[in-house]
Amino acid sequence: MTEARKVINELLVEIFHRILAIENEGLRQQGVVLSMNEVHVLEAISLVEEPSMTNIAQKLGITVGSLSTAINTLVAKKYVTRYYEPTDRRKVLITLEPIALQTLQTHDEFHQKMIDAILADLKVHEDEVLIQSLKKLSGYFKKW
């Protein structure tokens, strides 16, 4: 592995883990008791047009089987409700309960504070090269 590849790998892994750790700690301080994986499942449910198991799994880039495990936990914790489509009982849909909506609001507020801090501390809005690089990096991972 070349030095540049090694540095890029280390930076990406470090950034990923630090963001998750900061997010986890920030949400814990706000009283969120779910894992980050569970919060991200709630987020995916809120973002899909039709919250079917298939659509949610696609949004997360995981199998329906993996999603089922997470949904079972969220149902047990009373954050989501699972029900069958009335016209097609093969289709399983998920709805968010009020506590899930509150958790997502806290999650969104945390992200806003984090972005505000990044913009203030790093003056990112002044660095067009960084913004374009992050857009390219994001685009790359969306294709993966």
N, CA, C and O atoms as a GROMACS GRO file, in nm:
protein
  576
    1MET      N    1   0.086  -0.118   0.000
    1MET     CA    2   0.000   0.000   0.000
    1MET      C    3   0.090   0.124   0.000
    1MET      O    4   0.183   0.135   0.081
    2THR      N    5   0.062   0.215  -0.091
    2THR     CA    6   0.142   0.337  -0.096
    2THR      C    7   0.112   0.424   0.027
    2THR      O    8   0.011   0.404   0.095
    3GLU      N    9   0.198   0.517   0.052
    3GLU     CA   10   0.180   0.606   0.167
    3GLU      C   11   0.050   0.686   0.154
    3GLU      O   12  -0.023   0.702   0.252
    4ALA      N   13   0.020   0.736   0.033
    4ALA     CA   14  -0.103   0.814   0.014
    4ALA      C   15  -0.226   0.728   0.042
    4ALA      O   16  -0.319   0.773   0.108
    5ARG      N   17  -0.227   0.605  -0.006
    5ARG     CA   18  -0.340   0.514   0.019
    5ARG      C   19  -0.355   0.486   0.168
    5ARG      O   20  -0.466   0.483   0.221
    6LYS      N   21  -0.243   0.467   0.235
    6LYS     CA   22  -0.246   0.439   0.378
    6LYS      C   23  -0.304   0.558   0.454
    6LYS      O   24  -0.387   0.541   0.543
    7VAL      N   25  -0.261   0.678   0.420
    7VAL     CA   26  -0.310   0.800   0.486
    7VAL      C   27  -0.459   0.819   0.460
    7VAL      O   28  -0.535   0.849   0.552
    8ILE      N   29  -0.502   0.803   0.335
    8ILE     CA   30  -0.644   0.819   0.300
    8ILE      C   31  -0.727   0.718   0.378
    8ILE      O   32  -0.831   0.753   0.435
    9ASN      N   33  -0.682   0.592   0.382
    9ASN     CA   34  -0.754   0.489   0.456
    9ASN      C   35  -0.765   0.527   0.604
    9ASN      O   36  -0.873   0.521   0.662
   10GLU      N   37  -0.655   0.564   0.664
   10GLU     CA   38  -0.655   0.599   0.806
   10GLU      C   39  -0.745   0.718   0.834
   10GLU      O   40  -0.818   0.719   0.934
   11LEU      N   41  -0.741   0.819   0.747
   11LEU     CA   42  -0.825   0.938   0.768
   11LEU      C   43  -0.973   0.906   0.756
   11LEU      O   44  -1.053   0.950   0.838
   12LEU      N   45  -1.010   0.829   0.654
   12LEU     CA   46  -1.151   0.794   0.636
   12LEU      C   47  -1.204   0.712   0.754
   12LEU      O   48  -1.312   0.739   0.806
   13VAL      N   49  -1.126   0.614   0.796
   13VAL     CA   50  -1.168   0.530   0.910
   13VAL      C   51  -1.177   0.615   1.036
   13VAL      O   52  -1.274   0.604   1.111
   14GLU      N   53  -1.078   0.698   1.059
   14GLU     CA   54  -1.078   0.783   1.179
   14GLU      C   55  -1.196   0.880   1.179
   14GLU      O   56  -1.264   0.894   1.281
   15ILE      N   57  -1.221   0.946   1.067
   15ILE     CA   58  -1.334   1.040   1.058
   15ILE      C   59  -1.465   0.968   1.082
   15ILE      O   60  -1.549   1.015   1.158
   16PHE      N   61  -1.483   0.853   1.017
   16PHE     CA   62  -1.606   0.776   1.033
   16PHE      C   63  -1.629   0.740   1.180
   16PHE      O   64  -1.738   0.763   1.233
   17HIS      N   65  -1.528   0.685   1.244
   17HIS     CA   66  -1.542   0.643   1.384
   17HIS      C   67  -1.560   0.762   1.478
   17HIS      O   68  -1.638   0.755   1.573
   18ARG      N   69  -1.490   0.871   1.453
   18ARG     CA   70  -1.504   0.989   1.539
   18ARG      C   71  -1.644   1.049   1.527
   18ARG      O   72  -1.703   1.088   1.627
   19ILE      N   73  -1.696   1.058   1.405
   19ILE     CA   74  -1.830   1.113   1.387
   19ILE      C   75  -1.932   1.028   1.461
   19ILE      O   76  -2.018   1.080   1.531
   20LEU      N   77  -1.922   0.895   1.447
   20LEU     CA   78  -2.014   0.807   1.518
   20LEU      C   79  -2.002   0.822   1.670
   20LEU      O   80  -2.103   0.825   1.741
   21ALA      N   81  -1.879   0.832   1.719
   21ALA     CA   82  -1.858   0.846   1.864
   21ALA      C   83  -1.915   0.979   1.913
   21ALA      O   84  -1.982   0.984   2.016
   22ILE      N   85  -1.888   1.087   1.841
   22ILE     CA   86  -1.937   1.219   1.880
   22ILE      C   87  -2.090   1.220   1.874
   22ILE      O   88  -2.156   1.273   1.964
   23GLU      N   89  -2.145   1.162   1.769
   23GLU     CA   90  -2.290   1.156   1.754
   23GLU      C   91  -2.352   1.075   1.868
   23GLU      O   92  -2.451   1.116   1.928
   24ASN      N   93  -2.294   0.960   1.896
   24ASN     CA   94  -2.343   0.874   2.003
   24ASN      C   95  -2.342   0.947   2.137
   24ASN      O   96  -2.442   0.946   2.210
   25GLU      N   97  -2.230   1.011   2.170
   25GLU     CA   98  -2.219   1.082   2.297
   25GLU      C   99  -2.315   1.201   2.303
   25GLU      O  100  -2.379   1.224   2.406
   26GLY      N  101  -2.325   1.275   2.194
   26GLY     CA  102  -2.415   1.390   2.190
   26GLY      C  103  -2.561   1.350   2.210
   26GLY      O  104  -2.636   1.418   2.280
   27LEU      N  105  -2.600   1.241   2.148
   27LEU     CA  106  -2.738   1.195   2.162
   27LEU      C  107  -2.763   1.137   2.301
   27LEU      O  108  -2.872   1.153   2.356
   28ARG      N  109  -2.664   1.069   2.356
   28ARG     CA  110  -2.678   1.016   2.494
   28ARG      C  111  -2.703   1.131   2.591
   28ARG      O  112  -2.786   1.120   2.681
   29GLN      N  113  -2.630   1.242   2.573
   29GLN     CA  114  -2.646   1.358   2.660
   29GLN      C  115  -2.786   1.418   2.648
   29GLN      O  116  -2.834   1.484   2.740
   30GLN      N  117  -2.850   1.396   2.535
   30GLN     CA  118  -2.986   1.446   2.514
   30GLN      C  119  -3.092   1.343   2.553
   30GLN      O  120  -3.211   1.365   2.533
   31GLY      N  121  -3.048   1.230   2.610
   31GLY     CA  122  -3.142   1.129   2.659
   31GLY      C  123  -3.181   1.021   2.561
   31GLY      O  124  -3.270   0.941   2.590
   32VAL      N  125  -3.117   1.017   2.444
   32VAL     CA  126  -3.147   0.912   2.347
   32VAL      C  127  -3.082   0.783   2.394
   32VAL      O  128  -2.962   0.780   2.421
   33VAL      N  129  -3.161   0.676   2.403
   33VAL     CA  130  -3.111   0.549   2.457
   33VAL      C  131  -3.092   0.442   2.350
   33VAL      O  132  -3.060   0.328   2.382
   34LEU      N  133  -3.110   0.477   2.225
   34LEU     CA  134  -3.092   0.382   2.116
   34LEU      C  135  -2.948   0.379   2.069
   34LEU      O  136  -2.872   0.473   2.091
   35SER      N  137  -2.910   0.269   2.003
   35SER     CA  138  -2.779   0.263   1.939
   35SER      C  139  -2.782   0.351   1.815
   35SER      O  140  -2.889   0.387   1.766
   36MET      N  141  -2.664   0.386   1.765
   36MET     CA  142  -2.658   0.468   1.644
   36MET      C  143  -2.718   0.393   1.526
   36MET      O  144  -2.781   0.453   1.439
   37ASN      N  145  -2.700   0.262   1.522
   37ASN     CA  146  -2.760   0.182   1.416
   37ASN      C  147  -2.912   0.194   1.420
   37ASN      O  148  -2.976   0.210   1.316
   38GLU      N  149  -2.969   0.188   1.539
   38GLU     CA  150  -3.114   0.200   1.553
   38GLU      C  151  -3.163   0.338   1.512
   38GLU      O  152  -3.266   0.350   1.446
   39VAL      N  153  -3.090   0.441   1.549
   39VAL     CA  154  -3.127   0.578   1.510
   39VAL      C  155  -3.122   0.592   1.359
   39VAL      O  156  -3.209   0.655   1.299
   40HIS      N  157  -3.021   0.533   1.297
   40HIS     CA  158  -3.010   0.543   1.151
   40HIS      C  159  -3.118   0.462   1.079
   40HIS      O  160  -3.157   0.498   0.968
   41VAL      N  161  -3.166   0.356   1.140
   41VAL     CA  162  -3.280   0.284   1.084
   41VAL      C  163  -3.404   0.373   1.090
   41VAL      O  164  -3.479   0.381   0.993
   42LEU      N  165  -3.426   0.439   1.204
   42LEU     CA  166  -3.539   0.532   1.216
   42LEU      C  167  -3.529   0.641   1.109
   42LEU      O  168  -3.629   0.678   1.046
   43GLU      N  169  -3.409   0.693   1.090
   43GLU     CA  170  -3.388   0.798   0.991
   43GLU      C  171  -3.424   0.748   0.852
   43GLU      O  172  -3.490   0.818   0.775
   44ALA      N  173  -3.382   0.627   0.818
   44ALA     CA  174  -3.412   0.570   0.686
   44ALA      C  175  -3.563   0.554   0.668
   44ALA      O  176  -3.617   0.582   0.561
   45ILE      N  177  -3.631   0.509   0.773
   45ILE     CA  178  -3.777   0.494   0.766
   45ILE      C  179  -3.841   0.628   0.733
   45ILE      O  180  -3.933   0.636   0.652
   46SER      N  181  -3.791   0.733   0.796
   46SER     CA  182  -3.850   0.867   0.776
   46SER      C  183  -3.821   0.922   0.636
   46SER      O  184  -3.892   1.011   0.589
   47LEU      N  185  -3.718   0.872   0.570
   47LEU     CA  186  -3.676   0.928   0.442
   47LEU      C  187  -3.733   0.858   0.319
   47LEU      O  188  -3.733   0.915   0.210
   48VAL      N  189  -3.780   0.735   0.336
   48VAL     CA  190  -3.834   0.663   0.219
   48VAL      C  191  -3.978   0.704   0.194
   48VAL      O  192  -4.053   0.732   0.287
   49GLU      N  193  -4.015   0.707   0.067
   49GLU     CA  194  -4.151   0.748   0.031
   49GLU      C  195  -4.254   0.649   0.083
   49GLU      O  196  -4.355   0.688   0.143
   50GLU      N  197  -4.228   0.520   0.061
   50GLU     CA  198  -4.316   0.415   0.114
   50GLU      C  199  -4.232   0.332   0.211
   50GLU      O  200  -4.138   0.265   0.168
   51PRO      N  201  -4.263   0.334   0.340
   51PRO     CA  202  -4.178   0.267   0.439
   51PRO      C  203  -4.198   0.115   0.445
   51PRO      O  204  -4.233   0.060   0.549
   52SER      N  205  -4.176   0.049   0.330
   52SER     CA  206  -4.182  -0.097   0.329
   52SER      C  207  -4.045  -0.150   0.372
   52SER      O  208  -3.945  -0.079   0.366
   53MET      N  209  -4.043  -0.274   0.415
   53MET     CA  210  -3.917  -0.334   0.457
   53MET      C  211  -3.817  -0.331   0.342
   53MET      O  212  -3.699  -0.302   0.363
   54THR      N  213  -3.861  -0.360   0.222
   54THR     CA  214  -3.772  -0.360   0.105
   54THR      C  215  -3.714  -0.222   0.080
   54THR      O  216  -3.594  -0.209   0.059
   55ASN      N  217  -3.797  -0.119   0.081
   55ASN     CA  218  -3.749   0.017   0.054
   55ASN      C  219  -3.653   0.066   0.162
   55ASN      O  220  -3.552   0.132   0.133
   56ILE      N  221  -3.684   0.034   0.286
   56ILE     CA  222  -3.598   0.076   0.397
   56ILE      C  223  -3.463   0.007   0.387
   56ILE      O  224  -3.359   0.070   0.403
   57ALA      N  225  -3.465  -0.124   0.360
   57ALA     CA  226  -3.340  -0.200   0.345
   57ALA      C  227  -3.256  -0.144   0.231
   57ALA      O  228  -3.134  -0.131   0.244
   58GLN      N  229  -3.320  -0.112   0.119
   58GLN     CA  230  -3.247  -0.053   0.006
   58GLN      C  231  -3.185   0.081   0.045
   58GLN      O  232  -3.071   0.108   0.009
   59LYS      N  233  -3.260   0.163   0.117
   59LYS     CA  234  -3.209   0.294   0.160
   59LYS      C  235  -3.084   0.278   0.246
   59LYS      O  236  -2.990   0.356   0.236
   60LEU      N  237  -3.084   0.175   0.332
   60LEU     CA  238  -2.971   0.151   0.422
   60LEU      C  239  -2.859   0.070   0.357
   60LEU      O  240  -2.748   0.064   0.409
   61GLY      N  241  -2.889   0.009   0.243
   61GLY     CA  242  -2.788  -0.074   0.176
   61GLY      C  243  -2.764  -0.205   0.248
   61GLY      O  244  -2.652  -0.256   0.249
   62ILE      N  245  -2.870  -0.261   0.309
   62ILE     CA  246  -2.859  -0.388   0.382
   62ILE      C  247  -2.967  -0.484   0.331
   62ILE      O  248  -3.054  -0.445   0.252
   63THR      N  249  -2.961  -0.609   0.376
   63THR     CA  250  -3.063  -0.706   0.337
   63THR      C  251  -3.189  -0.687   0.421
   63THR      O  252  -3.185  -0.628   0.529
   64VAL      N  253  -3.299  -0.737   0.369
   64VAL     CA  254  -3.424  -0.731   0.444
   64VAL      C  255  -3.410  -0.814   0.573
   64VAL      O  256  -3.466  -0.778   0.676
   65GLY      N  257  -3.335  -0.923   0.566
   65GLY     CA  258  -3.312  -1.004   0.686
   65GLY      C  259  -3.241  -0.927   0.796
   65GLY      O  260  -3.279  -0.934   0.912
   66SER      N  261  -3.137  -0.852   0.758
   66SER     CA  262  -3.067  -0.769   0.856
   66SER      C  263  -3.158  -0.662   0.913
   66SER      O  264  -3.156  -0.633   1.033
   67LEU      N  265  -3.237  -0.603   0.826
   67LEU     CA  266  -3.331  -0.499   0.871
   67LEU      C  267  -3.434  -0.559   0.966
   67LEU      O  268  -3.472  -0.494   1.063
   68SER      N  269  -3.478  -0.680   0.940
   68SER     CA  270  -3.578  -0.745   1.026
   68SER      C  271  -3.530  -0.752   1.170
   68SER      O  272  -3.608  -0.728   1.263
   69THR      N  273  -3.404  -0.783   1.189
   69THR     CA  274  -3.348  -0.790   1.324
   69THR      C  275  -3.358  -0.654   1.392
   69THR      O  276  -3.400  -0.645   1.507
   70ALA      N  277  -3.320  -0.548   1.321
   70ALA     CA  278  -3.326  -0.413   1.378
   70ALA      C  279  -3.471  -0.372   1.405
   70ALA      O  280  -3.500  -0.312   1.509
   71ILE      N  281  -3.560  -0.403   1.313
   71ILE     CA  282  -3.701  -0.366   1.330
   71ILE      C  283  -3.762  -0.440   1.449
   71ILE      O  284  -3.839  -0.382   1.525
   72ASN      N  285  -3.727  -0.569   1.466
   72ASN     CA  286  -3.777  -0.644   1.581
   72ASN      C  287  -3.740  -0.574   1.712
   72ASN      O  288  -3.821  -0.564   1.804
   73THR      N  289  -3.616  -0.527   1.719
   73THR     CA  290  -3.570  -0.456   1.839
   73THR      C  291  -3.646  -0.326   1.858
   73THR      O  292  -3.688  -0.294   1.969
   74LEU      N  293  -3.664  -0.251   1.749
   74LEU     CA  294  -3.735  -0.123   1.758
   74LEU      C  295  -3.883  -0.142   1.791
   74LEU      O  296  -3.942  -0.058   1.859
   75VAL      N  297  -3.943  -0.250   1.744
   75VAL     CA  298  -4.082  -0.281   1.781
   75VAL      C  299  -4.089  -0.312   1.930
   75VAL      O  300  -4.177  -0.263   2.001
   76ALA      N  301  -3.995  -0.393   1.978
   76ALA     CA  302  -3.993  -0.429   2.122
   76ALA      C  303  -3.973  -0.306   2.209
   76ALA      O  304  -4.027  -0.299   2.320
   77LYS      N  305  -3.895  -0.209   2.160
   77LYS     CA  306  -3.871  -0.085   2.236
   77LYS      C  307  -3.981   0.018   2.214
   77LYS      O  308  -3.978   0.127   2.273
   78LYS      N  309  -4.080  -0.015   2.129
   78LYS     CA  310  -4.197   0.070   2.102
   78LYS      C  311  -4.164   0.198   2.025
   78LYS      O  312  -4.230   0.301   2.043
   79TYR      N  313  -4.061   0.192   1.940
   79TYR     CA  314  -4.026   0.306   1.855
   79TYR      C  315  -4.092   0.299   1.718
   79TYR      O  316  -4.110   0.401   1.652
   80VAL      N  317  -4.129   0.178   1.676
   80VAL     CA  318  -4.194   0.159   1.547
   80VAL      C  319  -4.306   0.056   1.560
   80VAL      O  320  -4.310  -0.023   1.654
   81THR      N  321  -4.396   0.062   1.463
   81THR     CA  322  -4.502  -0.038   1.452
   81THR      C  323  -4.491  -0.102   1.315
   81THR      O  324  -4.468  -0.034   1.215
   82ARG      N  325  -4.508  -0.233   1.312
   82ARG     CA  326  -4.504  -0.308   1.187
   82ARG      C  327  -4.647  -0.349   1.154
   82ARG      O  328  -4.721  -0.394   1.241
   83TYR      N  329  -4.686  -0.332   1.027
   83TYR     CA  330  -4.819  -0.375   0.986
   83TYR      C  331  -4.816  -0.417   0.840
   83TYR      O  332  -4.722  -0.387   0.767
   84TYR      N  333  -4.921  -0.488   0.800
   84TYR     CA  334  -4.930  -0.535   0.662
   84TYR      C  335  -5.010  -0.437   0.579
   84TYR      O  336  -5.107  -0.378   0.626
   85GLU      N  337  -4.969  -0.421   0.454
   85GLU     CA  338  -5.043  -0.339   0.358
   85GLU      C  339  -5.182  -0.402   0.343
   85GLU      O  340  -5.192  -0.521   0.314
   86PRO      N  341  -5.289  -0.324   0.362
   86PRO     CA  342  -5.424  -0.381   0.357
   86PRO      C  343  -5.458  -0.448   0.223
   86PRO      O  344  -5.531  -0.548   0.221
   87THR      N  345  -5.406  -0.395   0.113
   87THR     CA  346  -5.439  -0.451  -0.018
   87THR      C  347  -5.342  -0.559  -0.065
   87THR      O  348  -5.369  -0.628  -0.163
   88ASP      N  349  -5.229  -0.573   0.004
   88ASP     CA  350  -5.129  -0.675  -0.032
   88ASP      C  351  -5.060  -0.721   0.095
   88ASP      O  352  -4.962  -0.660   0.138
   89ARG      N  353  -5.109  -0.827   0.155
   89ARG     CA  354  -5.060  -0.870   0.285
   89ARG      C  355  -4.917  -0.923   0.281
   89ARG      O  356  -4.859  -0.953   0.385
   90ARG      N  357  -4.860  -0.935   0.162
   90ARG     CA  358  -4.720  -0.975   0.152
   90ARG      C  359  -4.627  -0.858   0.185
   90ARG      O  360  -4.511  -0.879   0.221
   91LYS      N  361  -4.678  -0.736   0.174
   91LYS     CA  362  -4.597  -0.616   0.195
   91LYS      C  363  -4.605  -0.572   0.341
   91LYS      O  364  -4.713  -0.547   0.394
   92VAL      N  365  -4.488  -0.564   0.405
   92VAL     CA  366  -4.480  -0.521   0.545
   92VAL      C  367  -4.437  -0.375   0.547
   92VAL      O  368  -4.336  -0.338   0.488
   93LEU      N  369  -4.515  -0.294   0.616
   93LEU     CA  370  -4.486  -0.151   0.628
   93LEU      C  371  -4.450  -0.118   0.772
   93LEU      O  372  -4.489  -0.188   0.866
   94ILE      N  373  -4.377  -0.009   0.789
   94ILE     CA  374  -4.330   0.034   0.920
   94ILE      C  375  -4.374   0.179   0.943
   94ILE      O  376  -4.362   0.263   0.854
   95THR      N  377  -4.426   0.207   1.063
   95THR     CA  378  -4.457   0.346   1.099
   95THR      C  379  -4.376   0.384   1.222
   95THR      O  380  -4.346   0.300   1.308
   96LEU      N  381  -4.343   0.510   1.229
   96LEU     CA  382  -4.268   0.564   1.342
   96LEU      C  383  -4.366   0.607   1.452
   96LEU      O  384  -4.467   0.672   1.424
   97GLU      N  385  -4.334   0.571   1.574
   97GLU     CA  386  -4.413   0.612   1.690
   97GLU      C  387  -4.366   0.752   1.734
   97GLU      O  388  -4.257   0.795   1.696
   98PRO      N  389  -4.445   0.822   1.815
   98PRO     CA  390  -4.406   0.957   1.860
   98PRO      C  391  -4.267   0.964   1.922
   98PRO      O  392  -4.194   1.061   1.900
   99ILE      N  393  -4.227   0.863   1.999
   99ILE     CA  394  -4.094   0.865   2.060
   99ILE      C  395  -3.984   0.859   1.953
   99ILE      O  396  -3.877   0.916   1.971
  100ALA      N  397  -4.012   0.790   1.844
  100ALA     CA  398  -3.916   0.784   1.733
  100ALA      C  399  -3.903   0.920   1.667
  100ALA      O  400  -3.793   0.964   1.633
  101LEU      N  401  -4.016   0.988   1.648
  101LEU     CA  402  -4.012   1.122   1.586
  101LEU      C  403  -3.935   1.219   1.675
  101LEU      O  404  -3.861   1.304   1.625
  102GLN      N  405  -3.954   1.207   1.806
  102GLN     CA  406  -3.880   1.292   1.900
  102GLN      C  407  -3.730   1.261   1.892
  102GLN      O  408  -3.647   1.353   1.893
  103THR      N  409  -3.696   1.135   1.885
  103THR     CA  410  -3.555   1.094   1.872
  103THR      C  411  -3.495   1.149   1.744
  103THR      O  412  -3.381   1.197   1.744
  104LEU      N  413  -3.569   1.142   1.635
  104LEU     CA  414  -3.518   1.195   1.507
  104LEU      C  415  -3.500   1.346   1.512
  104LEU      O  416  -3.406   1.399   1.452
  105GLN      N  417  -3.588   1.415   1.582
  105GLN     CA  418  -3.572   1.560   1.597
  105GLN      C  419  -3.444   1.591   1.674
  105GLN      O  420  -3.369   1.681   1.637
  106THR      N  421  -3.420   1.517   1.781
  106THR     CA  422  -3.297   1.534   1.859
  106THR      C  423  -3.175   1.505   1.773
  106THR      O  424  -3.076   1.576   1.779
  107HIS      N  425  -3.182   1.400   1.693
  107HIS     CA  426  -3.075   1.361   1.602
  107HIS      C  427  -3.047   1.473   1.501
  107HIS      O  428  -2.932   1.510   1.478
  108ASP      N  429  -3.154   1.526   1.440
  108ASP     CA  430  -3.139   1.636   1.343
  108ASP      C  431  -3.078   1.760   1.408
  108ASP      O  432  -2.991   1.824   1.350
  109GLU      N  433  -3.124   1.793   1.530
  109GLU     CA  434  -3.069   1.909   1.600
  109GLU      C  435  -2.921   1.889   1.630
  109GLU      O  436  -2.842   1.983   1.619
  110PHE      N  437  -2.883   1.767   1.666
  110PHE     CA  438  -2.742   1.739   1.691
  110PHE      C  439  -2.661   1.760   1.564
  110PHE      O  440  -2.554   1.822   1.568
  111HIS      N  441  -2.710   1.711   1.450
  111HIS     CA  442  -2.638   1.728   1.324
  111HIS      C  443  -2.624   1.876   1.289
  111HIS      O  444  -2.519   1.918   1.240
  112GLN      N  445  -2.728   1.954   1.313
  112GLN     CA  446  -2.720   2.097   1.285
  112GLN      C  447  -2.612   2.164   1.370
  112GLN      O  448  -2.536   2.247   1.320
  113LYS      N  449  -2.607   2.129   1.498
  113LYS     CA  450  -2.504   2.186   1.586
  113LYS      C  451  -2.365   2.144   1.540
  113LYS      O  452  -2.272   2.224   1.543
  114MET      N  453  -2.350   2.019   1.499
  114MET     CA  454  -2.220   1.970   1.453
  114MET      C  455  -2.177   2.045   1.327
  114MET      O  456  -2.061   2.085   1.316
  115ILE      N  457  -2.268   2.064   1.233
  115ILE     CA  458  -2.235   2.136   1.110
  115ILE      C  459  -2.204   2.282   1.140
  115ILE      O  460  -2.110   2.338   1.084
  116ASP      N  461  -2.281   2.343   1.229
  116ASP     CA  462  -2.254   2.482   1.269
  116ASP      C  463  -2.114   2.494   1.328
  116ASP      O  464  -2.042   2.589   1.298
  117ALA      N  465  -2.076   2.398   1.412
  117ALA     CA  466  -1.942   2.401   1.475
  117ALA      C  467  -1.833   2.384   1.369
  117ALA      O  468  -1.730   2.452   1.373
  118ILE      N  469  -1.855   2.293   1.274
  118ILE     CA  470  -1.756   2.273   1.168
  118ILE      C  471  -1.740   2.401   1.087
  118ILE      O  472  -1.628   2.443   1.058
  119LEU      N  473  -1.851   2.462   1.050
  119LEU     CA  474  -1.845   2.584   0.970
  119LEU      C  475  -1.775   2.697   1.045
  119LEU      O  476  -1.697   2.772   0.987
  120ALA      N  477  -1.804   2.709   1.174
  120ALA     CA  478  -1.744   2.815   1.254
  120ALA      C  479  -1.596   2.790   1.280
  120ALA      O  480  -1.513   2.880   1.264
  121ASP      N  481  -1.561   2.667   1.321
  121ASP     CA  482  -1.424   2.637   1.359
  121ASP      C  483  -1.328   2.624   1.240
  121ASP      O  484  -1.214   2.670   1.246
  122LEU      N  485  -1.376   2.562   1.134
  122LEU     CA  486  -1.287   2.535   1.021
  122LEU      C  487  -1.303   2.633   0.905
  122LEU      O  488  -1.226   2.629   0.809
  123LYS      N  489  -1.401   2.720   0.913
  123LYS     CA  490  -1.429   2.817   0.806
  123LYS      C  491  -1.444   2.744   0.672
  123LYS      O  492  -1.394   2.788   0.569
  124VAL      N  493  -1.515   2.630   0.678
  124VAL     CA  494  -1.533   2.544   0.560
  124VAL      C  495  -1.602   2.619   0.447
  124VAL      O  496  -1.571   2.596   0.330
  125HIS      N  497  -1.695   2.708   0.479
  125HIS     CA  498  -1.767   2.781   0.376
  125HIS      C  499  -1.673   2.864   0.289
  125HIS      O  500  -1.709   2.903   0.178
  126GLU      N  501  -1.553   2.890   0.338
  126GLU     CA  502  -1.455   2.966   0.260
  126GLU      C  503  -1.366   2.875   0.176
  126GLU      O  504  -1.288   2.924   0.094
  127ASP      N  505  -1.376   2.746   0.193
  127ASP     CA  506  -1.285   2.652   0.128
  127ASP      C  507  -1.358   2.569   0.022
  127ASP      O  508  -1.403   2.458   0.048
  128GLU      N  509  -1.368   2.625  -0.097
  128GLU     CA  510  -1.440   2.561  -0.207
  128GLU      C  511  -1.376   2.428  -0.246
  128GLU      O  512  -1.446   2.336  -0.287
  129VAL      N  513  -1.245   2.416  -0.235
  129VAL     CA  514  -1.177   2.291  -0.270
  129VAL      C  515  -1.222   2.178  -0.178
  129VAL      O  516  -1.248   2.067  -0.224
  130LEU      N  517  -1.233   2.206  -0.049
  130LEU     CA  518  -1.278   2.105   0.046
  130LEU      C  519  -1.422   2.064   0.017
  130LEU      O  520  -1.455   1.946   0.017
  131ILE      N  521  -1.507   2.162  -0.008
  131ILE     CA  522  -1.647   2.133  -0.036
  131ILE      C  523  -1.659   2.046  -0.161
  131ILE      O  524  -1.732   1.948  -0.161
  132GLN      N  525  -1.588   2.082  -0.267
  132GLN     CA  526  -1.593   2.002  -0.390
  132GLN      C  527  -1.537   1.862  -0.368
  132GLN      O  528  -1.589   1.765  -0.423
  133SER      N  529  -1.432   1.851  -0.289
  133SER     CA  530  -1.374   1.719  -0.259
  133SER      C  531  -1.471   1.633  -0.180
  133SER      O  532  -1.485   1.514  -0.208
  134LEU      N  533  -1.540   1.692  -0.082
  134LEU     CA  534  -1.638   1.618  -0.004
  134LEU      C  535  -1.755   1.573  -0.092
  134LEU      O  536  -1.808   1.463  -0.075
  135LYS      N  537  -1.797   1.658  -0.186
  135LYS     CA  538  -1.904   1.621  -0.279
  135LYS      C  539  -1.862   1.502  -0.365
  135LYS      O  540  -1.940   1.409  -0.386
  136LYS      N  541  -1.738   1.505  -0.414
  136LYS     CA  542  -1.688   1.394  -0.496
  136LYS      C  543  -1.680   1.266  -0.413
  136LYS      O  544  -1.717   1.158  -0.460
  137LEU      N  545  -1.631   1.278  -0.290
  137LEU     CA  546  -1.619   1.164  -0.201
  137LEU      C  547  -1.758   1.105  -0.171
  137LEU      O  548  -1.777   0.983  -0.175
  138SER      N  549  -1.853   1.190  -0.143
  138SER     CA  550  -1.990   1.146  -0.118
  138SER      C  551  -2.049   1.076  -0.240
  138SER      O  552  -2.111   0.971  -0.229
  139GLY      N  553  -2.028   1.135  -0.357
  139GLY     CA  554  -2.076   1.075  -0.481
  139GLY      C  555  -2.017   0.939  -0.506
  139GLY      O  556  -2.085   0.847  -0.552
  140TYR      N  557  -1.888   0.925  -0.474
  140TYR     CA  558  -1.823   0.797  -0.491
  140TYR      C  559  -1.887   0.692  -0.403
  140TYR      O  560  -1.915   0.582  -0.450
  141PHE      N  561  -1.910   0.723  -0.276
  141PHE     CA  562  -1.966   0.625  -0.184
  141PHE      C  563  -2.114   0.595  -0.215
  141PHE      O  564  -2.162   0.487  -0.184
  142LYS      N  565  -2.184   0.688  -0.276
  142LYS     CA  566  -2.323   0.662  -0.315
  142LYS      C  567  -2.330   0.559  -0.428
  142LYS      O  568  -2.427   0.485  -0.437
  143LYS      N  569  -2.228   0.554  -0.512
  143LYS     CA  570  -2.225   0.457  -0.622
  143LYS      C  571  -2.184   0.318  -0.577
  143LYS      O  572  -2.211   0.220  -0.646
  144TRP      N  573  -2.120   0.308  -0.464
  144TRP     CA  574  -2.063   0.183  -0.418
  144TRP      C  575  -2.162   0.083  -0.379
  144TRP      O  576  -2.125  -0.028  -0.338
   0.00000   0.00000   0.00000
